[in-house]
Amino acid sequence: MNKIQMALALATTAHKGQYRDDRKEYITHPLKVAELIKMVSKDEDLVCAALLHDVLEDNKTYKYSTIKEGFGKRVADIVREATKDKKGLFHIKTREGALIKLADTLHNLADADKIKKSSLIKRKIRFIAAAINMKSDAEVAKEMLEFYEEHNI
């Protein structure tokens, strides 16, 4: 089993019995986030982090150390950046953390009506880009948004 398959297995186990608002199994969300990340990066660690991005937040059985031991410090750090702290805040410090959070946000907004979705996505993109001062990610965000619109996701 390769690293991405191991991340998928852990995410599937961690989210077992959890469902999205649309009643789909929760694992469909990390899969979509990973799909978006694969569009812009072939980085195996980034894809693993996409699959695992909600594990720490949604399943208290798993800790930062679990992710670090299984997937390495880099994956664990990216996952931690995409995880809300006790105050409900994110601590995005890297391009990788921003990309995960952006892909997560795009998928979470997929069910909103088109006008609301467009407005919310643009605000979130500006916030994330400004928070870590990375203008180049606006192009990545634009590509992700175009993909969503093209595929009516």
Backbone torsions as a table, in degrees:
resi	resn	phi	psi	omega
1	MET	NA	127.7	179.4
2	ASN	-82.6	174.9	-173.7
3	LYS	-60.6	-42.0	-179.9
4	ILE	-67.0	-40.7	177.1
5	GLN	-63.4	-37.5	177.2
6	MET	-65.5	-40.0	178.0
7	ALA	-64.5	-42.1	178.1
8	LEU	-62.5	-42.3	179.6
9	ALA	-62.4	-44.2	179.3
10	LEU	-64.9	-45.3	179.7
11	ALA	-61.8	-40.7	179.3
12	THR	-62.4	-44.8	178.0
13	THR	-64.7	-45.4	-177.3
14	ALA	-63.0	-32.8	-176.5
15	HIS	-101.2	8.3	-179.7
16	LYS	-57.7	131.0	179.9
17	GLY	83.1	0.1	177.5
18	GLN	-99.9	144.4	-178.3
19	TYR	-132.6	150.9	175.5
20	ARG	-78.8	171.2	179.1
21	ASP	-59.7	-28.9	180.0
22	ASP	-85.1	9.4	177.2
23	ARG	73.3	8.9	173.2
24	LYS	-77.4	152.0	176.1
25	GLU	-58.4	140.4	-174.2
26	TYR	-59.4	-32.3	-176.7
27	ILE	-57.7	-20.7	178.3
28	THR	-62.3	-30.1	-179.8
29	HIS	-68.5	-55.3	177.1
30	PRO	-58.5	-32.4	177.1
31	LEU	-63.8	-42.3	178.6
32	LYS	-67.1	-40.0	178.2
33	VAL	-62.0	-44.6	178.3
34	ALA	-63.6	-36.6	177.5
35	GLU	-62.5	-43.2	177.9
36	LEU	-63.8	-42.5	179.5
37	ILE	-63.4	-40.5	179.1
38	LYS	-61.7	-24.5	178.1
39	MET	-66.7	-28.5	-173.9
40	VAL	-115.6	-7.6	-177.2
41	SER	-155.2	142.5	174.5
42	LYS	-100.6	8.4	-177.8
43	ASP	-66.4	113.2	-177.7
44	GLU	-59.2	-41.2	178.8
45	ASP	-62.9	-38.5	-180.0
46	LEU	-67.5	-40.2	177.5
47	VAL	-65.3	-41.9	177.1
48	CYS	-60.6	-45.2	179.6
49	ALA	-62.0	-36.7	177.5
50	ALA	-62.5	-43.2	179.2
51	LEU	-66.2	-32.2	-174.5
52	LEU	-98.8	1.6	-167.6
53	HIS	-59.6	-24.5	-179.5
54	ASP	-105.4	0.4	-175.4
55	VAL	-61.5	-47.7	-177.9
56	LEU	-66.4	-34.1	-176.5
57	GLU	-79.7	-35.9	-171.4
58	ASP	-101.0	-8.5	-178.7
59	ASN	-143.0	105.9	-173.9
60	LYS	-71.5	-7.1	176.8
61	THR	-67.3	-33.2	-176.0
62	TYR	-96.3	137.5	-179.0
63	LYS	-119.2	169.5	174.9
64	TYR	-51.7	-42.9	-177.8
65	SER	-62.9	-32.6	177.4
66	THR	-62.5	-46.8	-179.9
67	ILE	-66.0	-44.1	-178.7
68	LYS	-61.3	-45.8	-179.6
69	GLU	-64.8	-38.1	-176.7
70	GLY	-84.6	-28.5	-170.8
71	PHE	-132.3	-5.0	178.3
72	GLY	99.6	161.8	-176.9
73	LYS	-62.0	-41.3	-177.2
74	ARG	-60.8	-48.3	178.9
75	VAL	-61.9	-46.2	-179.2
76	ALA	-60.4	-40.6	179.2
77	ASP	-65.1	-41.9	179.0
78	ILE	-64.4	-44.0	178.8
79	VAL	-60.9	-42.8	-179.8
80	ARG	-62.9	-38.4	178.1
81	GLU	-61.6	-34.0	-177.1
82	ALA	-87.9	3.4	-177.8
83	THR	-105.4	132.0	177.1
84	LYS	-66.7	142.5	173.8
85	ASP	-84.3	-173.9	-177.8
86	LYS	-62.3	-22.0	178.5
87	LYS	-91.3	1.3	-179.5
88	GLY	81.4	19.0	-178.1
89	LEU	-106.6	151.3	173.6
90	PHE	-100.4	152.3	178.5
91	HIS	-123.4	67.2	-177.8
92	ILE	-76.8	124.6	-177.7
93	LYS	-125.2	-15.1	-173.9
94	THR	-127.5	162.8	175.6
95	ARG	-58.7	-40.1	-178.3
96	GLU	-64.0	-44.1	177.7
97	GLY	-62.1	-39.7	179.0
98	ALA	-65.5	-41.0	179.7
99	LEU	-64.5	-41.6	178.0
100	ILE	-62.5	-47.6	-178.6
101	LYS	-64.1	-37.3	178.4
102	LEU	-65.7	-47.7	178.7
103	ALA	-62.6	-39.6	176.9
104	ASP	-60.0	-47.4	-179.6
105	THR	-63.8	-44.0	179.6
106	LEU	-59.4	-43.5	180.0
107	HIS	-70.0	-39.2	178.6
108	ASN	-62.8	-28.8	-179.3
109	LEU	-88.9	-1.9	-174.2
110	ALA	-59.6	-28.0	-178.1
111	ASP	-88.4	-8.2	178.9
112	ALA	-71.2	156.0	177.2
113	ASP	-63.9	158.3	-168.9
114	LYS	-58.7	-44.1	-178.4
115	ILE	-66.8	-46.8	179.6
116	LYS	-62.8	-43.1	-179.2
117	LYS	-59.7	-47.7	-178.3
118	SER	-59.9	-45.8	-179.3
119	SER	-64.4	-46.3	-179.3
120	LEU	-65.2	-40.2	-179.8
121	ILE	-64.7	-45.6	-179.6
122	LYS	-60.5	-42.4	178.8
123	ARG	-64.0	-42.8	-178.9
124	LYS	-66.7	-41.4	178.6
125	ILE	-60.4	-47.3	179.5
126	ARG	-60.9	-41.7	-179.9
127	PHE	-62.4	-49.2	-177.7
128	ILE	-64.4	-46.2	-179.7
129	ALA	-61.5	-42.3	-180.0
130	ALA	-68.6	-36.9	-176.7
131	ALA	-62.3	-32.4	-179.2
132	ILE	-120.5	11.2	173.2
133	ASN	54.2	53.7	-179.2
134	MET	-128.4	91.7	-179.2
135	LYS	-66.6	-29.4	-177.9
136	SER	-63.7	-24.3	179.9
137	ASP	-70.8	-17.3	175.6
138	ALA	-60.8	-36.5	177.3
139	GLU	-66.9	-40.2	176.6
140	VAL	-61.9	-45.8	179.8
141	ALA	-61.0	-41.5	179.2
142	LYS	-61.4	-43.0	178.4
143	GLU	-62.9	-42.1	178.7
144	MET	-63.7	-43.6	179.3
145	LEU	-63.0	-43.6	178.0
146	GLU	-61.1	-39.9	177.4
147	PHE	-60.2	-47.1	179.6
148	TYR	-60.1	-46.2	-179.2
149	GLU	-65.9	-42.1	-179.4
150	GLU	-63.0	-37.7	-176.9
151	HIS	-98.3	4.6	177.6
152	ASN	50.8	47.2	-178.4
153	ILE	-88.0	NA	NA
